[in-house]
Amino acid sequence: MKKICIVGGAGFIGHNLALQLRTLGHEVTCVDNLMVNNLISVIGNYDTLKFKNLNKKIINSRLNLLEEHDIELKIMDARDYHLVAKFIDQLKPDIVVHLAAVSHSNRSNKDPFNTFDHSFRTLENVLDATRDKIERLIYFSSSMVYGNFSKNEVDETDNCDPIGIYGTLKYCGEKIIKAYNQVFDLPYTIIRPSALYGERCVSRRVGQIFIENAINKEEIKIGGDGEDKLDFTYIKDLCNGVVLSINKKEAENEIFNLTYGNARTINNLKDILLEHFPNAKISYEKRDKLMPKRGTLSIKKANKLLGFSPTFSIEDAYPEYIKWYKEFTNSRI
Ligand SMILES: NC(=O)c1ccc[n+]([C@@H]2O[C@H](COP(=O)([O-])OP(=O)(O)OC[C@H]3O[C@@H](n4cnc5c(N)ncnc54)[C@H](O)[C@@H]3O)[C@@H](O)[C@H]2O)c1
């Protein structure tokens, strides 16, 4: 069993991953400042004011789950190098998973300065604090590093040409990790997820916006004609892939796409939504030019080296997520 430190561990992916790793018997510590897309920002941010009570309740349920599962949450700002270095020295983790970031491309484009600090500064701090000291660093990159997909299905050897602040900083993150590996032999695994959805997310990505707006009887605006494709991935599939990459030596110094591996259109997702909310109001608006054209991320490499085999199609998992959302919003806020 390993000692695992998750930086950004109170976030959507972080807490789900922490719970899964803990259930498997690992000793897990989460580090988070709760400031980005988390408790402190949902209370103070005008954009999310409308969802303040619901988001607060969702995030509190994450924190309760961490506590119930005996997972320590260290509230700490990973932008502060000295705090990070001291903490890593005391904890002595085997594995560090780096998730801290402004995890949303629109928000990154609106606020490059803070995105650099929370996404890149934190990564640099973790790299410097862990070199020579850990078995492996797991870094969360993104499908956005590819930019516009040059074909229907991209694999890890395909060219990366990101558009905008988010994807570009993710790509910089990959490069600096490789540099630390070259200079200090720090072992790494880079994960490229895409279009995640699932319980206790407050990021307002497409899958969540659909459900939230349908519940609130608000219009759902789809950018473009809805025929853009995304490789929608259920959180449990992603966490299973990360667990495999932690356990397998074959994951060392490799990059993996970890997605469902079969892109679907936004309209496909909308059709599933309509089965559960027949009266949902849908409209189409101009497509965001900074959003790259995407598609399927090949998971052949992850399948071959890790035995990764996702099981949740949107037909299986999206209705489960809708069910959870309905129950959660019906319970007392
Ligand atoms: N969710 C997706 O669909 C998706 C897709 C591709 C890549 N990713 C990447 O995976 C990672 C996690 O995504 P998520 O969906 O869980 O995002 P999230 O916003 O839910 O979680 C990020 C967490 O990092 C924390 N954080 C940010 N800055 C920090 C700092 N300075 N110190 C300490 N903690 C800090 C935040 O408080 C938050 O809890 C991100 O790097 C994101 O870019 C996510």
The ligand as a Gaussian input file, in Angstrom:
#p B3LYP/6-31G(d) Opt

LIG

0 1
 N      -12.871000      17.766000     -14.952000
 C      -12.467000      17.625000     -16.219000
 O      -13.293000      17.383000     -17.146000
 C      -11.001000      17.710000     -16.557000
 C      -10.598000      17.402000     -17.856000
 C       -9.262000      17.491000     -18.172000
 C       -8.336000      17.867000     -17.218000
 N       -8.740000      18.169000     -15.961000
 C       -7.718000      18.591000     -14.985000
 O       -7.796000      17.782000     -13.813000
 C       -7.484000      18.573000     -12.663000
 C       -8.609000      18.504000     -11.641000
 O       -9.833000      18.893000     -12.243000
 P      -11.175000      19.006000     -11.400000
 O      -12.294000      18.853000     -12.368000
 O      -11.116000      18.141000     -10.210000
 O      -11.099000      20.542000     -10.963000
 P      -11.591000      21.259000      -9.626000
 O      -11.643000      22.698000      -9.934000
 O      -12.813000      20.599000      -9.110000
 O      -10.402000      20.953000      -8.588000
 C       -9.204000      21.677000      -8.537000
 C       -8.853000      21.848000      -7.063000
 O       -7.570000      22.474000      -6.960000
 C       -7.603000      23.343000      -5.853000
 N       -6.557000      24.365000      -6.002000
 C       -6.425000      25.275000      -7.002000
 N       -5.388000      26.092000      -6.757000
 C       -4.839000      25.664000      -5.594000
 C       -3.755000      26.119000      -4.818000
 N       -3.062000      27.206000      -5.164000
 N       -3.445000      25.450000      -3.679000
 C       -4.177000      24.362000      -3.289000
 N       -5.232000      23.914000      -3.973000
 C       -5.572000      24.543000      -5.115000
 C       -8.994000      23.952000      -5.902000
 O       -9.386000      24.541000      -4.660000
 C       -9.846000      22.754000      -6.320000
 O      -10.369000      22.075000      -5.198000
 C       -7.231000      19.993000     -13.156000
 O       -5.857000      20.175000     -13.326000
 C       -7.936000      20.014000     -14.496000
 O       -7.390000      20.982000     -15.343000
 C      -10.052000      18.100000     -15.601000

